[in-house]
Amino acid sequence: MNNSDSRIFFIMGVSGVGKTTVGKLLAQNFNIPFFDGDDFHPEYNIKKMAGGHPLSDEDRLEWLKSLNKLAKDHAKESGCVIACSALKENYRNLLEDDLNQSPHWIYLEGSFDLISSRLKNRKGHYMPSNLLHSQFDTLEIPDNALTFNVENPAEEIVEMIVQKLNDQAEFGLIGLGVMGKSLCRNLASKGVKISMFNRHVPGKEENIASDFKQQHKELENALAFDELHKFVSSLQQPRKIFLMVNAGSAIDAVIEELAPLLSKNDIIIDGGNSHYEDTARRESLLSEKGLFFIGCGVSGGEEGALKGPSIMPGGDLQAYDLIKPYLEKIAARDKNDNACCTYIGKSGSGHFTKMLHNGIEYAEMQLLAEFYQIFKTKGNNPDEIAEILSKSDVDTQSYLLEITIDILKKREGNDWLIHKILDKAGNKGTGNWTTIASAQLGVPSTLIAGSLFARYLSAFKDDRDRVQNILPSELSAIEVSIDHILEAYQLARIINHIQGFKFLKEASETYKWSLNLSEIARIWTNGCIIRSELMEKLVDMLKSGDDLILHTEISSSIKKLKPALSKVVAKCIESNIAVPCLSEAINFLNGISQADSPANLIQAQRDYFGAHTYQRVDDKSGKFHHTEWLK
Ligand code: NDP
């Protein structure tokens, strides 16, 4: 028997609700065995109950454990139905402890008067009303059960249970903003039955999910909710819930509300741009509750999310296997028609990889901005710059280059729109995180840092206006050929990617993530913002080693293109053009390709003022030495 065909049902409720009748019919319907929990009480409990004494929690422990074992044994087979009052949440936790699947909880509810009169009419089963009262007092109504009123006949309840199970959605999505909406449409268009939820904020956010469902034909089978518990109940178990809400405190707020409604083994997937350390923290917090948490980077923006994003999931591999079919269905396809989605690694590695993706993106964008500036000072208008860029070598082709060409061509009235956009760059923090993480790891990701600080500098618009008045710095056109400029661009991009993958390699070793860099490059060949011809080439190169700079094709490109990069940077400086990313590229290249560096002086200074010691080139033992510098 395939374990995925197995179903475990617990039918719960106070004595007299009809658990046995409904349970037997349900078992019959699914052709699985039925067990009455009362038959599993140890001798001691039976005697105690026969004496009219209620059972304590301690008395129940062994009994609940034996029912848990029963469920576990049958989970390996076709499953079973177990009737058990399970009035308290901790009883239910014990019943589903260590089960390899989430059981279905069926709660049969009825009023005290109805149950009491039923019990009175039941031969030989009369229960004193005070005992029934105490059951109602003890009852902790479950949040995560399918609930049915026992005023309905048992046959109808079973029909409703089956119907409910058939109607349940395979995949849930919380947060119907820009990305969430696109992902819902993407999933639904691939035939996945989804449940959608957006919070209800009176007067502001009302009926978001149901209005959205009405707007799109592909969502006709989707279920729409603005009540979280109903959304949760609408999902097949183990539930797979994708969060597409703003990173930070909103994720914690949603988890806090959601987690108590979930059952063991349910999976929460955070598709936002969360910080990888937050993801690791959330994963361990939720694992204590028996829930899985997958930190899942998603790139591609609104359109990517709709038509196929690049997806970077990290977390528990077993949980990933359950969501993999859905993620692969909606992901972009690479040139071999494989999904641009791969298991990245444990813990926060998915979000870390997405963070680095955004870091590379920052530098790619800044490089294009610097070249726009260079061509501008050469006197080219936006159309001419677009024309030059569109004729550039295939090796410089990328999504960001394509959109830059479109942007430059966009007119508004008699002018280009780009001339009307204020030159203050915003950011949402991922470049900042990447720069901090790279500093923490001790990896020189200088292009990412350069592009981040270039954005910050741009944001000081007022300062720039003021300083320009006292320190005018006239831009003058640089005298280099278009070919040289484009070669410099090509090499700076290569260096950006060398640094990016070096960063991932170091993180992988430090955090023991065993990242497959070639696979990561592969899922970045389509769907995401940094897709490019260069990325296509890196997939194979990274198969033969993680150190890109040592790859023969890369080193021969560097040899060929370096003179152009040096020349362009030198000319830019002479012409007062700020090119932080380009100059980081040539400085990195000069630094990494020279065996001799001036760091011996740094070591001497450190030893001089702080006795930090230094190693000697003439002592191969690696021993640390100290000098009394003033003696
Ligand atoms: P939006 O601002 O468009 O949508 C955010 C959603 O989160 C809304 O549905 C909002 O609900 C919901 N939300 C916010 N706070 C809460 C809360 N406290 N409780 C419940 N729901 C809440 O964001 P995006 O869709 O653009 O982005 C979502 C995530 O995806 C972010 O982490 C973002 O960084 C990431 N991302 C975005 C990309 C993009 O191109 N936009 C690309 C890749 C990742 P309500 O409408 O009620 O306010």
Residues whose N, C-alpha, C, O or C-beta is under 5 A from the ligand:
A	BS01	NDP	G175 L176 G177 V178 M179 G180 R199 E205 M244 V245 N246 A247 A250 A253 V254 G271 G272 N273 V298 S299 G301 E302
